[in-house]
Every structure is written in C-alpha cells, then in structure tokens.
Amino acid sequence: MPDVAVSLSALWRGRCCPRTYAPCVDSRWATRRAWVLHVELVVIVAGCIAAGVWQLTRALAGNGLSWFYSFEWPFFAGIAIWGWWHLLHEDPEAYEARKQRPPEWDLLDEQARDRQADA
C-alpha cells in the first residue's frame, strides 16, 4: 500500500514513481496546476453547455435574440477548451519566466522609496 500512496503523491507533484508505474503519465497532465485547469475546464464547459441549451429552449419558444446566444455559448466553450490546451502545453521555461518579477520593477521600487524618503 505505501507504493500506491507514493505514486499518487508523485503524480500530484507531476513526477513519476518508477516502482509502480512503468510508462509514466506525462507530467504536464498530472501537476497541481494541471488539475486546477482540468477542474476549471469541466466547470466552464458544463456551464457554457447549460447556458447554450437554456438559450436554445428560449429561442425555440420564440425569443429571436436567443438564437444568437444559443450559438455563442458553445463558441465560448470552444475558447475555454483552446485555452486549457494552450496552458497545458505551455513551455515550462516560458511559464516560469512569466511568473518572475521583471527587473525593471525593482528599479521603480527603489525610485519610489527614494521619493518617499525625500518627502
């Protein structure tokens, strides 16, 4: 049983445990960030489909503007799927670089502190 716990923990962190999984799941699908993206995708797509069906029933009942919305919501679900795919396949170095604080901000912070000290 400890092997299973280790492997689930390794999968959660995006790493594999060679003792329990021969071919490992690609780490991009099982990281903590990926699981958050998976859950967000399910919620957003389900909401968009529900809204599309709701608007379709309104359109069939005679509301002309709802015809547009009945096609718009599935389009939004497609955009969510595209964004999910893009974020999962983002280059790890680019993701880390995007999270880093730009060096120009440190210079701006120094200038702001100097102005506060002079005031």
Buried (B, 14 or more C-beta within 10 A) or exposed (E): EEEEEEBEEBBEEBEBBEEBEEEBEEBBEBBEEBBEBBEBBEEBBEBBBEBBEBBBEBBEEEEEEBBEBBEBBBEBBEEBBEBBEEBBEEEEEEEEEEEEEEEEEEEEEEEEEEEEEEE
